[in-house]
Amino acid sequence: MVFQQGGCVYIMTNKLNKVLYVGVSSDLTGRVWDHKNKTYPKSFTARYNCNKLVYYIFYPRIEEAIAAEKALKGSNRKHKQQLINDLNPGWNDLYDSLLD
């Protein structure tokens, strides 16, 4: 999913759902692919095996997405877990749904 002007805030986790990573991208499909394939082997997501997309939300302007990412990064774990539970109660990998 590539957006012309907007972007997505997303949350990645590891197999056991212990580590949460919050990111922002205007190319969500490509960015998640990078995380899954450890394109950047020294990155946080590569080191902690965060390769499961469990949450994302689209914003029509990238500036809005960046502001929302900063706010989400500043929130506590419980808030992030609640967002995931509301959208994706099974904490399933949503990556394949991006490709449909």
N, C-alpha and C positions, 0 to 999 in steps of 0.2 A: 504494500500500500504506500504509494508516494503521493504526497499532498502538494498542491501548487503553492499555497501560501500558509497553510496551517501546519499543525503538528500534533503529535501524541505524547502524552505522559504515560509511562509504562512501568510495571514492576516485574522484575525477574526474581526467581528463587532457585534454590538447589533441589535435589531429589527429595530431601527430607523436610523441605519447607522451613529450614532453620535460618537461612540468610536471605535478606531482602535487599534488592538493588533497585533504586529509582532512577529512571533516565527519561530523556526527551529526545524526539527525533522527528524529522519531516519525512523520513523513509523508514517506517516501522518494520516492514518486512525485511529490508536489507540490514537494518541494525540488529534485529533479533537473530538473523542468520549469522552475523558477525559474532554475537555472543555464543551461539550454539557451536560454532566452528572454531572458537578461540582464535579469531583473526588477530587479536592483540593479546598474546600469551602472558604478558605481565599485568594485564588489567585486573581490576577487582573481580569482575565476573568470571574471568578465566581461572584465577587463583582459587576462588571459592565455588567453582562449578555451578554458577548461576546460569542455567541454560533452559529454564522453563518460564515461559511467558504466562503470568497468571492474572494480569490486569492491564488494561489500557483504556484511555479515554482520549477522544479527538477534540481539538480546539481549532476553530476556524483561522486563527492567527497564531503564528509561531511565537509571538511575544506573549500571548496568553498562556501558551503551553509552557514556556520557560518560567513564567511567574508561578504557574501552578506546580511545576516541578520543584522549584525552590521552597514553596510552602509545604509540599508533601515531604521533602527531604527533612524539613525542620519539625515535622510532626512525629509523634511517638509511634512505636511499633503497633500498639493496639489500634490506633487510627488506621494505619496501613492494612492491618489484618481485616478490619471491618470493611474497608473498601473492597478488598479481594473477596471476602465472604458474600458481600451484597451482589457482586457481579458474577462470581465464579465460586460457588460454595464448595465444589469438589476440588478446588485448586488444580484444575486440569490445565494442561499446556494448551494455550489458545493459538499457538503459532499456525497450526494447520488450517484453522478457520480464516486466517488472513489470506491464505493461498486460494481459497474457494472463490 
